[in-house]
Amino acid sequence: MRPTGCSTWDSRRRWQRDSLWVRAEHELRQVDDVASELPEVRQTLLLSATWSPELESLASHLQSSPVQLQVGQDDTSEATPCVNITQNVQVLAEQHKLPALLRVLKDHGFLTGRNTSKVIIFSNTKKGCDRLVQQLQFHGCQDADAIHANRTQWEREEALAKFTDGRCRCLVATDVAARGIDVKDISLVVLPCPLALV
């Protein structure tokens, strides 16, 4: 899907993909460097959300008899997206992001209280999380909360517990939450800009 008004979308996507690829190659070399310092007789566990040919090669190199367990995929090497997810991309100037976010939240019923599911909104910065929570509370989402590294462990656990059990329907988070949380009934995920790419 190509957003309107953005003539360089394809080149941005290629740049982001290439940047991720360079970073991934660098990280694979780092893993290889660390592995070369480990004892020859060892147990190695490699977990990945995706399984590229490079990772398969790394697994074969690091492990003597690798076993691959796959969840949610068939036996093909091609990943298939979830059919229940709708993606919407909007390219916006900074001053238009908050009004657009509020419009999306209102359209989905999060500001009016008619939606009982949950939304998670990612932010690139810890201060951005806190500012956005204040804005959301001001605009009617009183139970909004934040989770980021500047909060104490207790505050993070409490925010996550409230989000999990429904006392908080709107969680604003840095990429700390993108590393894997198990929360049911999330109907909306908002990424104001690609994390760690812009």
Contact map, one row per residue, 1 for C-alpha under 8 A:
111000000000000000000000000000000000000000000000000000000000000000000000000000000000000010000000000000000000000000000000000000000000000000000000000000000000000000000000000000000000000000000000000000
111101001000000000000000000000000000000000000000000000000000000000000000000000000000000000000000000000000000000000000000000000000000000000000000000000000000000000000000000000000000000000000000000000
111111001000000000000000000000000000000000000000000000000000000000000000000000000000000011100000000000000000000000000000000000000000000000000000000000000000000000000000000000000000000000000000000000
011111000000000000000000000000000000000000000000000000000000000000000000000000000000000000100000000000000000000000000000000000000000000000000000000000000000000000000000000000000000000000000000000000
001111100000000000000000000000000000000000000000000000000000000000000000000000000000000000100000000000000000000000000000000000000000000000000000000000000000000000000000000000000000000000000000000000
011111111000000000000000000000000000000000000000000000000000000000000000000000000000000000100000000000000000000000000000000000000000000000000000000000000000000000000000000000000000000000000000000000
000011111100000000000000000000000000000000000000000000000000000000000000000000000000000000000000000000000000000000000000000000000000000000000000000000000000000000000000000000000000000000000000000000
000001111111000000000000000000000000000000000000000000000000000000000000000000000000000000000000000000000000000000000000000000000000000000000000000000000000000000000000000000000000000000000000000000
011001111111100000000000000000000000000000000000000000000000000000000000000000000000000000000000000000000000000000000000000000000000000000000000000000000000000000000000000000000000000000000000000000
000000111111110000000000000000000000000000000000000000000000000000000000000000000000000000000000000000000000000000000000000000000000000000000000000000000000000000000000000000000000000000000000000000
000000011111111000000000000000000000000000000000000000000000000000000000000000000000000000000000000000000000000000000000000000000000000000000000000000000000000000000000000000000000000000000000000000
000000011111111100000000000000000000000000000000000000000000000000000000000000000000000000000000000000000000000000000000000000000000000000000000000000000000000000000000000000000000000000000000000000
000000001111111110000000000000000000000000000000000000000000000000000000000000000000000000000000000000000000000000000000000000000000000000000000000000000000000000000000000000000000000000000000000000
000000000111111111000000000000000000000000000000000000000000000000000000000000000000000000000000000000000000000000000000000000000000000000000000000000000000000000000000000000000000000000000000000000
000000000011111111100000000000000000000000000000000000000000000000000000000000000000000000000000000000000000000000000000000000000000000000000000000000000000000000000000000000000000000000000000000000
000000000001111111110000000000000000000000000000000000000000000000000000000000000000000000000000000000000000000000000000000000000000000000000000000000000000000000000000000000000000000000000000000010
000000000000111111111000000000000000000000000000000000000000000000000000000000000000000000000000000000000000000000000000000000000000000000000000000000000000000000000000000000000000000000000000000000
000000000000011111111100000000000000000000000000000000000000000000000000000000000000000000000000000000000000000000000000000000000000000000000000000000000000000000000000000000000000000000000000000000
000000000000001111111110000000000000000000000000000000000000000000000000000000000000000000000000000000000000000000000000000000000000000000000000000000000000000000000000000000000000000000000000000000
000000000000000111111111000000000000000000000000000000000000000000000000000000000000000000000000000000000000000000000000000000000000000000000000000000000000000000000000000000000000000000000000000000
000000000000000011111111100000000000000000000000000000000000000000000000000000000000000000000000000000000000000000000000000000000000000000000000000000000000000000000000000000000000000000000000000000
000000000000000001111111110000000000000000000000000000000000000000000000000000000000000000000000000000000000000000000000000000000000000000000000000000000000000000000000000000000000000000000000000000
000000000000000000111111111000000000000000000000000000000000000000000000000000000000000000000000000000000000000000000000000000000000000000000000000000000000000000000000000000000000000000000000000000
000000000000000000011111111100000000000000000000000000000000000000000000000000000000000000000000000000000000000000000000000000000000000000000000000000000000000000000000000000000000000000000000000000
000000000000000000001111111110000000000000000000000000000000000000000000000000000000000000000000000000000000000000000000000000000000000000000000000000000000000000000000000000000000000000000000000000
000000000000000000000111111111000000000000000000000000000000000000000000000000000000000000000000000000000000000000000000000000000000000000000000000000000000000000000000000000000000000000000000000000
000000000000000000000011111111100000000000000000000000000000000000000000000000000000000000000000000000000000000000000000000000000000000000000000000000000000000000000000000000000000000000000000000000
000000000000000000000001111111110000000000000000000000000100000000000000000000000000000000000000000000000000000000000000000000000000000000000000000000000000000000000000000000000000000000000000000000
000000000000000000000000111111111000000000000000000000000000000000000000000000000000000000000000000000000000000000000000000000000000000000000000000000000000000000000000000000000000000000000000000000
000000000000000000000000011111111100000000000000000000000000000000000000000000000000000000000000000000000000000000000000000000000000000000000000000000000000000000000000000000000000000000000000000000
000000000000000000000000001111111110000000000000000000000000000000000000000000000000000000000000000000000000000000000000000000000000000000000000000000000000000000000000000000000000000000000000000000
000000000000000000000000000111111111000000000000000000000100010000000000000000000000000000000000000000000000000000000000000000000000000000000000000000000000000000000000000000000000000000000000000000
000000000000000000000000000011111111100000000000000000000000000000000000000000000000000000000000000000000000000000000000000000000000000000000000000000000000000000000000000000000000000000000000000000
000000000000000000000000000001111111110000000000000000000000000000000000000000000000000000000000000000000000000000000000000000000000000000000000000000000000000000000000000000000000000000000000000000
000000000000000000000000000000111111110000000000000000000000010000000000000000000000000000000000000000000000000000000000000000000000000000000000000000000000000000000000000000000000000000000000000000
000000000000000000000000000000011111110000000000000000000000000000000000000000000000000000000000000000000000000000000000000000000000000000000000000000000000000000000000000000000000000000000000000000
000000000000000000000000000000001111111000000000000000000000000000000000000000000000000000000000000000000000000000000000000000000000000000000000000000000000000000000000000000000000000000000000000000
000000000000000000000000000000000111111101000000000000000000000000000000000000000000000000000000000000000000000000000000000000000000000000000000000000000000000000000000000000000000000000000000000000
000000000000000000000000000000000000111111000000000000000000000000000000000000000000000000000000000000000000000000000000000000000000000000000000000000000000000000000000000000000000000000000000000000
000000000000000000000000000000000000011111000000000000000000000000000000000000000000000000000000000000000000000000000000000000000000000000000000000000000000000000000000000000000000000000000000000000
000000000000000000000000000000000000001111100000000000000000000000000000000000000000000000000000000000000000000000000000000000000000000000000000000000000000000000000000000000000000000000000000000000
000000000000000000000000000000000000011111110000000000000000000000000000000000000000000000000000000000000000000000000000000000000000000000000000000000000000000000000000000000000000000000000000000000
000000000000000000000000000000000000000011111000000000000000000000000000000000000000000000000000000000000000000000000000000000000000000000000000000000000000000000000000000000000000000000000000000000
000000000000000000000000000000000000000001111100000000000000011000000000000000000000000000000000000000000000000000000000000000000000000000000000000000000000000000000000000000000000000000000000000000
000000000000000000000000000000000000000000111110000000000000000000000000000000000000000000000000000000000000000000000000000000000000000000000000000000000000000000000000000000000000000000000000000000
000000000000000000000000000000000000000000011111000000000010000000000000000000000000000000000000000000000000000000000000000000000000000000000000000000000000000000000000000000000000000000000000000000
000000000000000000000000000000000000000000001111100000000000000000000000000000000000000000000000000000000000000000000000000000000000000000000000000000000000000000000000000000000000000000000000000000
000000000000000000000000000000000000000000000111111000000000000000000000000000000000000000000000000000000000000000000000000000000000000000000000000000000000000000000000000000000000000000000000000000
000000000000000000000000000000000000000000000011111000000000000000000000000000000000000000000000000000000000000000000000000000000000000000000000000000000000000000000000000000000000000000000000000000
000000000000000000000000000000000000000000000001111100000000000000000000000000100000000000000000000000000000000000000000000000000000000000000000000000000000000000000000000000000000000000000000000000
000000000000000000000000000000000000000000000001111110110000000000000000000010000000000000000000000000000000000000000000000000000000000000000000000000000000000000000000000000000000000000000000000000
000000000000000000000000000000000000000000000000011111110000000000000000000000000000000000000000000000000000000000000000000000000000000000000000000000000000000000000000000000000000000000000000000000
000000000000000000000000000000000000000000000000001111111000000000000000000000000000000000000000000000000000000000000000000000000000000000000000000000000000000000000000000000000000000000000000000000
000000000000000000000000000000000000000000000000000111111100000000000000000000000000000000000000000000000000000000000000000000000000000000000000000000000000000000000000000000000000000000000000000000
000000000000000000000000000000000000000000000000001111111110000000000000000000000000000000000000000000000000000000000000000000000000000000000000000000000000000000000000000000000000000000000000000000
000000000000000000000000000000000000000000000000001111111111000000000000000000000000000000000000000000000000000000000000000000000000000000000000000000000000000000000000000000000000000000000000000000
000000000000000000000000000000000000000000000000000011111111100000000000000000000000000000000000000000000000000000000000000000000000000000000000000000000000000000000000000000000000000000000000000000
000000000000000000000000000100010000000000000000000001111111110000000000000000000000000000000000000000000000000000000000000000000000000000000000000000000000000000000000000000000000000000000000000000
000000000000000000000000000000000000000000000100000000111111111001000000000000000000000000000000000000000000000000000000000000000000000000000000000000000000000000000000000000000000000000000000000000
000000000000000000000000000000000000000000000000000000011111111111000000000000000000000000000000000000000000000000000000000000000000000000000000000000000000000000000000000000000000000000000000000000
000000000000000000000000000000000000000000000000000000001111111100000000000000000000000000000000000000000000000000000000000000000000000000000000000000000000000000000000000000000000000000000000000000
000000000000000000000000000000010010000000010000000000000111111100000000000000000000000000000000000000000000000000000000000000000000000000000000000000000000000000000000000000000000000000000000000000
000000000000000000000000000000000000000000010000000000000011111111000000000000000000000000000000000000000000000000000000000000000000000000000000000000000000000000000000000000000000000000000000000000
000000000000000000000000000000000000000000000000000000000001111111000000000000000000000000000000000000000000000000000000000000000000000000000000000000000000000000000000000000000000000000000000000000
000000000000000000000000000000000000000000000000000000000001001111100000000000000000000000000000000000000000000000000000000000000000000000000000000000000000000000000000000000000000000000000000000000
000000000000000000000000000000000000000000000000000000000011001111110000000000000000000000000000000000000000000000000000000000000000000000000000000000000000000000000000000000000000000000000000000000
000000000000000000000000000000000000000000000000000000000000000011111000000000000000000000000000000000000000000000000000000000000000000000000000000000000000000000000000000000000000000000000000000000
000000000000000000000000000000000000000000000000000000000000000001111100000000000000000000000000000000000000000000000000000000000000000000000000000000000000000000000000000000000000000000000000000000
000000000000000000000000000000000000000000000000000000000000000000111110000000000000000000000000000000000000000000000000000000000000000000000000000000000000000000000000000000000000000000000000000000
000000000000000000000000000000000000000000000000000000000000000000011111100000000000000000000000000000000000000000000000000000000000000000000000000000000000000000000000000000000000000000000000000000
000000000000000000000000000000000000000000000000000000000000000000001111100000000000000000000000000000000000000000000000000000000000000000000000000000000000000000000000000000000000000000000000000000
000000000000000000000000000000000000000000000000000000000000000000000111110000000000000000000000000000000000000000000000000000000000000000000000000000000000000000000000000000000000000000000000000000
000000000000000000000000000000000000000000000000000000000000000000000111111100110000000000000000000000000000000000000000000000000000000000000000000000000000000000000000000000000000000000000000000000
000000000000000000000000000000000000000000000000000000000000000000000001111100000000000000000000000000000000000000000000000000000000000000000000000000000000000000000000000000000000000000000000000000
000000000000000000000000000000000000000000000000000000000000000000000000111110000000000000000000000000000000000000000000000000000000000000000000000000000000000000000000000000000000000000000000000000
000000000000000000000000000000000000000000000000000000000000000000000000111111100000000000000000000000000000000000000000000000000000000000000000000000000000000000000000000000000000000000000000000000
000000000000000000000000000000000000000000000000001000000000000000000000001111100000000000000000000000000000000000000000000000000000000000000000000000000000000000000000000000000000000000000000000000
000000000000000000000000000000000000000000000000000000000000000000000000000111110000000000000000000000000000000000000000000000000000000000000000000000000000000000000000000000000000000000000000000000
000000000000000000000000000000000000000000000000010000000000000000000000100111111000000000000000000000000000000000000000000000000000000000000000000000000000000000000000000000000000000000000000000000
000000000000000000000000000000000000000000000000000000000000000000000000100001111100000000000000000000000000000000000000000000000000000000000000000000000000000000000000000000000000000000000000000000
000000000000000000000000000000000000000000000000000000000000000000000000000000111110000000000000000000000000000000000000000000000000000000000000000000000000000000000000000000000000000000000000000000
000000000000000000000000000000000000000000000000000000000000000000000000000000011111100000000000000000000000000000000000000000000000000000000000000000000000000000000000000000000000000000000000000000
000000000000000000000000000000000000000000000000000000000000000000000000000000001111110000000000000000000000000000000000000000000000000000000000000000000000000000000000000000000000000000000000000000
000000000000000000000000000000000000000000000000000000000000000000000000000000000111110000000000000000000000000000000000000000000000000000000000000000000000000000000000000000000000000000000000000000
000000000000000000000000000000000000000000000000000000000000000000000000000000000111111000000000000000000000000000000000000000000000000000000000000000000000000000000000000000000000000000000000000000
000000000000000000000000000000000000000000000000000000000000000000000000000000000011111100000000000000000000000000000000000000000000000000000000000000000000000000000000000000000000000000000000000000
000000000000000000000000000000000000000000000000000000000000000000000000000000000000111110000000000000000000000000000000000000000000000000000000000000000000000000000000000000000000000000000000000000
000000000000000000000000000000000000000000000000000000000000000000000000000000000000011111000000000000000000000000000000000000000000000000000000000000000000000000000000000000000000000000000000000000
101000000000000000000000000000000000000000000000000000000000000000000000000000000000001111100000000000000000000000000000000000000000000000000000000000000000000000000000000000000000000000000000000000
001000000000000000000000000000000000000000000000000000000000000000000000000000000000000111110000000000000000000000000000000000000000000000000000000000000000000000000000000000000000000000000000000000
001111000000000000000000000000000000000000000000000000000000000000000000000000000000000011111000000000000000000000000000000000000000000000000000000000000000000000000000000000000000000000000000000000
000000000000000000000000000000000000000000000000000000000000000000000000000000000000000001111111100000000000000000000000000000000000000000000000000000000000000000000000000000000000000000000000000000
000000000000000000000000000000000000000000000000000000000000000000000000000000000000000000111111100000000000000000000000000000000000000000000000000000000000000000000000000000000000000000000000000000
000000000000000000000000000000000000000000000000000000000000000000000000000000000000000000011111100000000000000000000000000000000000000000000000000000000000000000000000000000000000000000000000000000
000000000000000000000000000000000000000000000000000000000000000000000000000000000000000000011111110000000000000000000000000000000000000000000000000000000000000000000000000000000000000000000000000000
000000000000000000000000000000000000000000000000000000000000000000000000000000000000000000011111111100000000000000000000000000000000000000000000000000000000000000000000000000000000000000000000000000
000000000000000000000000000000000000000000000000000000000000000000000000000000000000000000011111111110000000000000000000000000000000000000000000000000000000000000000000000000000000000000000001000000
000000000000000000000000000000000000000000000000000000000000000000000000000000000000000000000011111111000000000000000000000000000000000000000000000000000000000000000000000000000000000000000000000000
000000000000000000000000000000000000000000000000000000000000000000000000000000000000000000000001111111100000000000000000000000000000000000000000000000000000000000000000000000000000000000000000000000
000000000000000000000000000000000000000000000000000000000000000000000000000000000000000000000001111111110000000000000000000000000000000000000000000000000000000000000000000000000000000000000000000000
000000000000000000000000000000000000000000000000000000000000000000000000000000000000000000000000111111111000000000000000000000000000000000000000000000000000000000000000000000000000000000000000000000
000000000000000000000000000000000000000000000000000000000000000000000000000000000000000000000000011111111100001000000000000000000000000100100000000000000000000000000000000000000000000000000000000000
000000000000000000000000000000000000000000000000000000000000000000000000000000000000000000000000001111111110000000000000000000000000000000000000000000000000000000000000000000000000000000000000000000
000000000000000000000000000000000000000000000000000000000000000000000000000000000000000000000000000111111111000000000000000000000000000000000000000000000000000000000000000000000000000000000000000000
000000000000000000000000000000000000000000000000000000000000000000000000000000000000000000000000000011111111111000000000000000000000000000000000000000000000000000000000000000000000000000000000000000
000000000000000000000000000000000000000000000000000000000000000000000000000000000000000000000000000001111111111100000000000000000000000000000000000000000000000000000000000000000000000000000000000000
000000000000000000000000000000000000000000000000000000000000000000000000000000000000000000000000000000111111110000000000000000000000000000000000000000000000000000000000000000000000000000000000000000
000000000000000000000000000000000000000000000000000000000000000000000000000000000000000000000000000000011111110000100000000000000000000000000000000000000000000000000000000000000000000000000000000000
000000000000000000000000000000000000000000000000000000000000000000000000000000000000000000000000000000001111111111100000000000000000000000000000000000000000000000000000000000000000000000000000000000
000000000000000000000000000000000000000000000000000000000000000000000000000000000000000000000000000000001111111111110000000000000000000000001000000000000000000000000000110000000000000000000000000000
000000000000000000000000000000000000000000000000000000000000000000000000000000000000000000000000000001001100111110000000000000000000000000111000000000000000000000000000000000000000000000000000000000
000000000000000000000000000000000000000000000000000000000000000000000000000000000000000000000000000000000100111111100000000000000000000000010000000000000000000000000000000000000000000000000000000000
000000000000000000000000000000000000000000000000000000000000000000000000000000000000000000000000000000000000111111110000000000000000000000000000000000000000000000000000000000000000000000000000000000
000000000000000000000000000000000000000000000000000000000000000000000000000000000000000000000000000000000000110111110000000000000000000000000000000000000000000000000000000000000000000000000000000000
000000000000000000000000000000000000000000000000000000000000000000000000000000000000000000000000000000000001110111111100000000000000000000000000000000000000000000000000000000000000000000000000000000
000000000000000000000000000000000000000000000000000000000000000000000000000000000000000000000000000000000000010011111100000000000000000000000000000000000000000000000000100000000000000000000000000000
000000000000000000000000000000000000000000000000000000000000000000000000000000000000000000000000000000000000000000111110000000000000000000000000000000000000000000000100100000000000000011100000000000
000000000000000000000000000000000000000000000000000000000000000000000000000000000000000000000000000000000000000000111111000000000000000000000000000000000000000000100101111000000000000011110000000000
000000000000000000000000000000000000000000000000000000000000000000000000000000000000000000000000000000000000000000001111100000000000000000000000000000000000000000000000111000000000000001111100000000
000000000000000000000000000000000000000000000000000000000000000000000000000000000000000000000000000000000000000000000111110000000000000000000000000000000000000000000000011110000000000001011100000000
000000000000000000000000000000000000000000000000000000000000000000000000000000000000000000000000000000000000000000000011111000000000000000000000000000000000000000000000011110000000000000001111000000
000000000000000000000000000000000000000000000000000000000000000000000000000000000000000000000000000000000000000000000001111100001000000000000000000000000000000000000000000111100000000000001111000000
000000000000000000000000000000000000000000000000000000000000000000000000000000000000000000000000000000000000000000000000111111011000000000000000000000000000000000000000000111100000000000000011101000
000000000000000000000000000000000000000000000000000000000000000000000000000000000000000000000000000000000000000000000000011111010000000000000000000000000000000000000000000001100000000000000000101100
000000000000000000000000000000000000000000000000000000000000000000000000000000000000000000000000000000000000000000000000001111111000000000000000000000000000000000000000000001000000000000000000000000
000000000000000000000000000000000000000000000000000000000000000000000000000000000000000000000000000000000000000000000000001111111100000000000000000111000000000000000000000011000000000000000000000000
000000000000000000000000000000000000000000000000000000000000000000000000000000000000000000000000000000000000000000000000000011111110000000000000000000000000000000000000000000000000000000000000000000
000000000000000000000000000000000000000000000000000000000000000000000000000000000000000000000000000000000000000000000000001111111111000000000000000000000000000000000000000000000000000000000000000000
000000000000000000000000000000000000000000000000000000000000000000000000000000000000000000000000000000000000000000000000011011111111100000000000011100000000000000000000000111000000000000000000000000
000000000000000000000000000000000000000000000000000000000000000000000000000000000000000000000000000000000000000000000000000001111111110000000000010000000000000000000000000000000000000000000000000000
000000000000000000000000000000000000000000000000000000000000000000000000000000000000000000000000000000000000000000000000000000111111111000000000000000000000000000000000000000000000000000000000000000
000000000000000000000000000000000000000000000000000000000000000000000000000000000000000000000000000000000000000000000000000000011111111100000000000000000000000000000000000100000000000000000000000000
000000000000000000000000000000000000000000000000000000000000000000000000000000000000000000000000000000000000000000000000000000001111111110000001110000000000000000000000000100000000000000000000000000
000000000000000000000000000000000000000000000000000000000000000000000000000000000000000000000000000000000000000000000000000000000111111111000000000000000000000000000000000000000000000000000000000000
000000000000000000000000000000000000000000000000000000000000000000000000000000000000000000000000000000000000000000000000000000000011111111100000000000000000000000000000000000000000000000000000000000
000000000000000000000000000000000000000000000000000000000000000000000000000000000000000000000000000001000000000000000000000000000001111111111101000000000000000000000000000000000000000000000000000000
000000000000000000000000000000000000000000000000000000000000000000000000000000000000000000000000000000000000000000000000000000000000111111111111000000000000000000000000000000000000000000000000000000
000000000000000000000000000000000000000000000000000000000000000000000000000000000000000000000000000000000000000000000000000000000000011111111100000000000000000000000000000000000000000000000000000000
000000000000000000000000000000000000000000000000000000000000000000000000000000000000000000000000000001000000001000000000000000000000001111111000000000000000000000000000000000000000000000000000000000
000000000000000000000000000000000000000000000000000000000000000000000000000000000000000000000000000000000000001100000000000000000000000111111100000000000000000000000000000000000000000000000000000000
000000000000000000000000000000000000000000000000000000000000000000000000000000000000000000000000000000000000011000000000000000000000000111111111000000000000000000000000010000000000000000000000000000
000000000000000000000000000000000000000000000000000000000000000000000000000000000000000000000000000000000000000000000000000000000000000111011111000000000000000000000000000000000000000000000000000000
000000000000000000000000000000000000000000000000000000000000000000000000000000000000000000000000000000000000000000000000000000000000000010001111100000000000000000000011110000000000000000000000000000
000000000000000000000000000000000000000000000000000000000000000000000000000000000000000000000000000000000000000000000000000000000000100110001111110000000000000000000001111100000000000000000000000000
000000000000000000000000000000000000000000000000000000000000000000000000000000000000000000000000000000000000000000000000000000000000100000000011111000000000001000000001011100000000000000000000000000
000000000000000000000000000000000000000000000000000000000000000000000000000000000000000000000000000000000000000000000000000000001100100000000001111100000001001000000000001110000000000000000000000000
000000000000000000000000000000000000000000000000000000000000000000000000000000000000000000000000000000000000000000000000000000001000000000000000111110100011001100000000001111011000000000000000000000
000000000000000000000000000000000000000000000000000000000000000000000000000000000000000000000000000000000000000000000000000001001000000000000000011111100001000000000000000011011000000000000000000000
000000000000000000000000000000000000000000000000000000000000000000000000000000000000000000000000000000000000000000000000000001000000000000000000001111110000000000000000000000010000000000000000000000
000000000000000000000000000000000000000000000000000000000000000000000000000000000000000000000000000000000000000000000000000001000000000000000000000111110000000000000000000000000000000000000000000000
000000000000000000000000000000000000000000000000000000000000000000000000000000000000000000000000000000000000000000000000000000000000000000000000001111111111000000000000000000000000000000000000000000
000000000000000000000000000000000000000000000000000000000000000000000000000000000000000000000000000000000000000000000000000000000000000000000000000011111111000000000000000000000000000000000000000000
000000000000000000000000000000000000000000000000000000000000000000000000000000000000000000000000000000000000000000000000000000000000000000000000000000111111100000000000000000000000000000000000000000
000000000000000000000000000000000000000000000000000000000000000000000000000000000000000000000000000000000000000000000000000000000000000000000000000000111111110000000000000000000000000000000000000000
000000000000000000000000000000000000000000000000000000000000000000000000000000000000000000000000000000000000000000000000000000000000000000000000001000111111111000000000000000000000000000000000000000
000000000000000000000000000000000000000000000000000000000000000000000000000000000000000000000000000000000000000000000000000000000000000000000000011100111111111100000000000000000000000000000000000000
000000000000000000000000000000000000000000000000000000000000000000000000000000000000000000000000000000000000000000000000000000000000000000000000000000001111111110000000000000000000000000000000000000
000000000000000000000000000000000000000000000000000000000000000000000000000000000000000000000000000000000000000000000000000000000000000000000000000000000111111111000000000000000000000000000000000000
000000000000000000000000000000000000000000000000000000000000000000000000000000000000000000000000000000000000000000000000000000000000000000000000111000000011111111100001001000000000000000000000000000
000000000000000000000000000000000000000000000000000000000000000000000000000000000000000000000000000000000000000000000000000000000000000000000000001000000001111111110000000000000000000000000000000000
000000000000000000000000000000000000000000000000000000000000000000000000000000000000000000000000000000000000000000000000000000000000000000000000000000000000111111111000000000000000000000000000000000
000000000000000000000000000000000000000000000000000000000000000000000000000000000000000000000000000000000000000000000000000000000000000000000000000000000000011111111111000000000000000000000000000000
000000000000000000000000000000000000000000000000000000000000000000000000000000000000000000000000000000000000000000000100000000000000000000000000000000000000001111111111111000000000001000000000000000
000000000000000000000000000000000000000000000000000000000000000000000000000000000000000000000000000000000000000000000000000000000000000000000000000000000000000111111111000000000000001100000000000000
000000000000000000000000000000000000000000000000000000000000000000000000000000000000000000000000000000000000000000000000000000000000000000000000000000000000000011111111000000000000000000000000000000
000000000000000000000000000000000000000000000000000000000000000000000000000000000000000000000000000000000000000000001100000000000000000000000000000000000000000001111111100000000000000000000000000000
000000000000000000000000000000000000000000000000000000000000000000000000000000000000000000000000000000000000000000000000000000000000000000000010000000000000000001111111100000000000000000000000000000
000000000000000000000000000000000000000000000000000000000000000000000000000000000000000000000000000000000000000000000100000000000000000000000011100000000000001001111111111000000000000000000000000000
000000000000000000000000000000000000000000000000000000000000000000000000000000000000000000000000000000000000010000011110000000000000000000000011000000000000000000100111111000000000000000000000000000
000000000000000000000000000000000000000000000000000000000000000000000000000000000000000000000000000000000000010000000111100000000000000000001011100000000000000000100001111100000000000000000000000000
000000000000000000000000000000000000000000000000000000000000000000000000000000000000000000000000000000000000000000000111100000000000000000000001111000000000001000100001111110000000000000000000000000
000000000000000000000000000000000000000000000000000000000000000000000000000000000000000000000000000000000000000000000001111000001001100000000001111000000000000000000000011111000000000000000000000000
000000000000000000000000000000000000000000000000000000000000000000000000000000000000000000000000000000000000000000000001111001001000000000000000011100000000000000000000001111111000000000000000000000
000000000000000000000000000000000000000000000000000000000000000000000000000000000000000000000000000000000000000000000000011111001000000000000000001100000000000000000000000111111100000000000000000000
000000000000000000000000000000000000000000000000000000000000000000000000000000000000000000000000000000000000000000000000011100000000000000000000000000000000000000000000000011111110000000000000001000
000000000000000000000000000000000000000000000000000000000000000000000000000000000000000000000000000000000000000000000000000000000000000000000000001110000000000000000000000011111110000000000000000000
000000000000000000000000000000000000000000000000000000000000000000000000000000000000000000000000000000000000000000000000000000000000000000000000001100000000000000000000000011111111100000000000000000
000000000000000000000000000000000000000000000000000000000000000000000000000000000000000000000000000000000000000000000000000000000000000000000000000000000000000000000000000001111111100000000000000000
000000000000000000000000000000000000000000000000000000000000000000000000000000000000000000000000000000000000000000000000000000000000000000000000000000000000000000000000000000111111100000000000000000
000000000000000000000000000000000000000000000000000000000000000000000000000000000000000000000000000000000000000000000000000000000000000000000000000000000000000000000000000000001111110000000000000000
000000000000000000000000000000000000000000000000000000000000000000000000000000000000000000000000000000000000000000000000000000000000000000000000000000000000000000000000000000001111111000000000000000
000000000000000000000000000000000000000000000000000000000000000000000000000000000000000000000000000000000000000000000000000000000000000000000000000000000000000000000000000000000001111100000000000000
000000000000000000000000000000000000000000000000000000000000000000000000000000000000000000000000000000000000000000000000000000000000000000000000000000000000000000110000000000000000111111000000000000
000000000000000000000000000000000000000000000000000000000000000000000000000000000000000000000000000000000000000000000000000000000000000000000000000000000000000000010000000000000000011111000000000000
000000000000000000000000000000000000000000000000000000000000000000000000000000000000000000000000000000000000000000001100000000000000000000000000000000000000000000000000000000000000001111100000000000
000000000000000000000000000000000000000000000000000000000000000000000000000000000000000000000000000000000000000000001111000000000000000000000000000000000000000000000000000000000000001111111000000000
000000000000000000000000000000000000000000000000000000000000000000000000000000000000000000000000000000000000000000001110000000000000000000000000000000000000000000000000000000000000000011111000000000
000000000000000000000000000000000000000000000000000000000000000000000000000000000000000000000000000000000000000000000111000000000000000000000000000000000000000000000000000000000000000001111100000000
000000000000000000000000000000000000000000000000000000000000000000000000000000000000000000000000000000000000000000000011110000000000000000000000000000000000000000000000000000000000000001111110000000
000000000000000000000000000000000000000000000000000000000000000000000000000000000000000000000000000000000000000000000011110000000000000000000000000000000000000000000000000000000000000000011111000000
000000000000000000000000000000000000000000000000000000000000000000000000000000000000000000000000000000000000000000000000111000000000000000000000000000000000000000000000000000000000000000001111111000
000000000000000000000000000000000000000000000000000000000000000000000000000000000000000000000000100000000000000000000000111000000000000000000000000000000000000000000000000000000000000000000111110000
000000000000000000000000000000000000000000000000000000000000000000000000000000000000000000000000000000000000000000000000001100000000000000000000000000000000000000000000000000000000000000000011111001
000000000000000000000000000000000000000000000000000000000000000000000000000000000000000000000000000000000000000000000000000000000000000000000000000000000000000000000000000000000000000000000011111111
000000000000000000000000000000000000000000000000000000000000000000000000000000000000000000000000000000000000000000000000001100000000000000000000000000000000000000000000000000100000000000000010111111
000000000000000000000000000000000000000000000000000000000000000000000000000000000000000000000000000000000000000000000000000100000000000000000000000000000000000000000000000000000000000000000000011111
000000000000000100000000000000000000000000000000000000000000000000000000000000000000000000000000000000000000000000000000000000000000000000000000000000000000000000000000000000000000000000000000011111
000000000000000000000000000000000000000000000000000000000000000000000000000000000000000000000000000000000000000000000000000000000000000000000000000000000000000000000000000000000000000000000000111111
